[in-house]
Amino acid sequence: AIQESLELYQNTVEYLDDRNIQDHQNLDNEEGLKNSRSSIEDTTDQLRIALRLSEQQQLEEEQRRLLEEETFRQVLELSLTDK
């Protein structure tokens, strides 16, 4: 009876240790998922900012190109009317 009680106790301790390990792994996994989600959200925010900056840069380049074309056209007109 003592041997059986000892075996039952050892089995129970092993089971609880396994459960404890699983619980910690689940918490680690849950924390890992939270961290991953946060990282993905941060990356998404950074990509949105980069996209806005890229779009703004493209608009500025287009405006600069149009201004250069207009300036060139005006200079050309002036040079043709001066002759």
N, C-alpha and C positions, 0 to 999 in steps of 0.2 A: 504494500500500500504506500509506503514511504517512497519507494522507487517510482511508482506510478505518479504520485503527487509531484515528485521532483521533475519527471519528464513533462508532465502537464505544465508545471511552472516554467520550465525551459522553453517549451513550445509557445507558451503565452508570451514570454519575454521576446522571443525571436519574432513572433507575429507583430507585437507592438513595435519592435525596432524596425521591422520592415514597413509597417504603416507610417511610422515616424519619418523614415527615409522617403517614402512616397509622398507624404504630406509636404516635406521640405522640397522635394523635387517639383511638386505641383506649385508650391509657392514660388520657387525659383523660375519655373516656366511662366507662371502668371506675371511675375515681375519682369521677366525677359520680354514677354509680349507687350507689357505696358511700355517698356523702354523702346522696343521696336516701333510701336505705334507712335510714340513721341518723336522718335528719330525720323520716321516717315513724314509726320506732320511738319517737322522742322525743315526737312528736305523739300517738301512741297511748297512751303512758304518761301524758301530760298529760290526755288525754281520760278515761282510767280514773280518774285522781285526781279530776278534775272530777265524774265520775259518782258516785264514792263520796261526795264532799263534798255533792253535790246530794241523794243518797239520805239521808245523815245529816241534812241540813238539813230534809228532808221529815219524817223521823222525829221530829226535835225539834219541829217545828211541830205535828205531830199530837199529840205528848205534851203540848205547851203547850195546845192546843185542848181535849184531854180533861181536863186539870187545870182549865182555866177553866170547863168545863161542870160538872165535879164540884164546884168551889167555888161556882158559881152555884146548883147544886142544893142544896147544904148550907145556904147562906145563905137560900134560899127556904124550905127545911124549917124552919129555925130561926125565921124570921119568921112562918111559919104556926103553929108550935107556941106561940109567945109570945103570940099573940092569943087 
